Amino acid sequence: MAFSSAAVAQTIDLPEVVVTSPNPIQTAPNSDETGYPGATSQSVAAASSFTSVSVMTSQQGLTRGAASLGDALSTTPGVSSTTFSPVASRPVIRGLGGFRVRTQENGIGSHDMGNLGEDHAVTIDPLVAGSVEVIRGPGTLRYGSQAIGGVVSANNGRIPTVIPPNGVAFEARGGLNSVSGGKDGALLLDAGGGDFALHVDTFKRTAGDYRIPGGIQENSSYASQGYGIGGSHLFKDGFIGVSYQSTATTYFIPGIDSAREKNHIDLLQSKWSSRGEWRLGESGIDTLRYWLGFTDYKHDEIDGLGAATNIGSTFRNRELESRVEVSHLPFSTAFGELTGAAGLQWGRRRLSVKGAQEELLSPARAENLAAFIFEELQLMPALRMQGAVRMERIAIAGTGASFPSSYLPPPDQPSLFAVNRSFLPVSASAGLLYDLPYGMVARVTAQHVERAPDPVELFYKGPHDTPRTFEIGDPTMTLEKADTLEIGLKRGRGDTRFEISAYYTKYQNFIYKNFTGLMCNDSFATCGAPGASFDQIIYSQRDATFMGGEFQLEHDVARLWDGIWGVEAQYDIVRATFADGSYVPKIPPYRLGGGLFYRDPSWSARINLLHAFAQNNLGAFETPTPGYNLLNAEVSYMAKLPTPTFPTELTIGLRGENLLNDSIRFHQSYKKDEVLQPGRNIRLFASVKF
């Protein structure tokens, strides 16, 4: 669930179900966007209400102990995960993943290759991610058409925006788990004085093969470590900062063939980022903001260990991204007060995938330039309107391949040719927000989004070793277009807090991975040969319709001891079909859950049962997936300790996951028929901070 606990005083008032919005028009006070002294905010409630947002706090990230963003967020309503391995598990939002879900930290993309394949890790570790927001709806236009499905945004403070009250703040956090003998830990330090602030963090995690009902899931171990350092110059009306971070991960891929070959991935990423803000408050300009990031990423997909090591594929990505925004001061119009922001975004990528036998992706490049504008109009005291427009120019160059129409040899090799494509996607959104009695807010939003195909979808043409697929792109693909209507109702405060959303999306030229039913090995000449073990996939386009919704509820029932106990519930569903009525593949089943919670100033406890129904709405060559019951429970204690120098806060707790030891398979996982999710797990976690 996306709710956070609060201390109990005379009355109980939990944080809103939908919290800090990354909307450029308004930003909540003390969030990562405006966390320094003197930051301003206009109509925060409106900002958080136009877009559907779920949040995972840093404390929840510690409690859950997941090694990937996908697993950490997978019980959030409307969010599931690819679950390829404990590290390689990417978020799936409303049935959409890959190139339609943007992962970012501190406003800049993660710049890994997680969206190129389900076996690839997102390089944002939940242990040091800070707060993580899942953003859906019109606010995603701020980040580009590749966020058509949503944005997963981490705010880790590596570019500090505030000096700690005592000049220094330190936190140590970590945990142990029983299901894999896993250990994780992180150290975070913030310090500063005068007009300079510093942040340093480091983390490490290791785990063996995890246990499943009746045995061990072989080849599922991992080891990961990283660090980040950043500094900022703070001045009266803003800040400017820079950071550097490095991540190194080795993780093994579960599965029958993968375990036999000891298939694993070695990943290394380094990243420079900069961010700044200047609040003018004059000449019609409210604030100037910028974001800048450069990343060098590489991973090897490896079979064997020691002297028997064989590198099957090497993935490389060098990426530069920048964004500038200007928000204007509010001004009156004949229809009401208008606030807004406009901006430019520019990015460039250089990527390639070299294979031991064939190149999956010859060197390709992509460059994009975009302009966007957001405006909000206060029509009446209870009625607000928001609109956004984004225009992009995307240039892509690479090597295309022409295969026979049967996708079988002969010829044994496709013909290759140079490709230069340019796309001009235009996207727009509009929404109305109306304040209702009893603290409820109703919203309706509509958006049209256009997405250019990624170089991978255009130019893939060979074996992908780790997922054991032979993937073929289509260099003639056109823009993917989506029209969405969404309605929502929420109540973020009081004894009963809830949010409900329902959406309908019509896609034109929806891009998807089309399983042909043919098998290949490590070259096109082997496609259709007896004994081949790689699934052949063709990137294809068809019209499609997605519809669904999410619901979540918390209700404070009564006072108990020094706190409050209550009940919670959640539900989500997505149904996706092509124009002919057949089902889109890899769509998660609908889920229903509920539980009990208790909280007071020191203790917090929760038990929750989430039931996923069987998925029998199958795409081509899919198999049914049985339902499951996921029972989780947790209890934690927080104490403030008196110390001579700094106040110290200690938190310690236990979390039980899959306490029924159910056999869990995720339908959206490409290896769900041969890989089970972890069995019963007990996690001990703790943090200390001052």
Secondary structure by P-SEA (a helix, b strand, c coil): ccbbbbbbccccccccccccccccccccccccccccccccccaaaaaacccbbbbbcaaaaaaaccccccccccccccccccccccccbbbbccccccccbbbbccccccccccccccccccccccccccbbbbcccccccccccccccccccccccccccccccccbbbbbbccccccccccccbbbbbbccccbbbbbbcbbbbbccccccccccccccccccccccbbbbbccccccccbbbbbbbbbbbbcaaaaaacbbbbbbbbbbbbbbccccccccccccccccbbbbbbbbbcccccccccccbbbbbbbbbbbbbbbbccccccccccccccccccbbbbbbccccccccccbbbbbbbbcbbbbbbcccccbbbbbbbbbbbbbbbbbbbbbcccccccccccbbbbbbbbbbbbbbccbbbbbbccccccccccbbbbbccccccccccccccccccbbbbbccccbbbbbbbbbbcccccccccbbbbbbbbbbccccccccccccccccccccccccccbbbbbbbbbbbcccccccccccccccccccccccccbbbbbbbbccccccccccccccccccccccccccccbbbbbbbcccccccccbbbbbbbbbbbbbcbbbbbbbccccbbbbbbbccccccccccccccccccccccccccbbbbbbbcccc
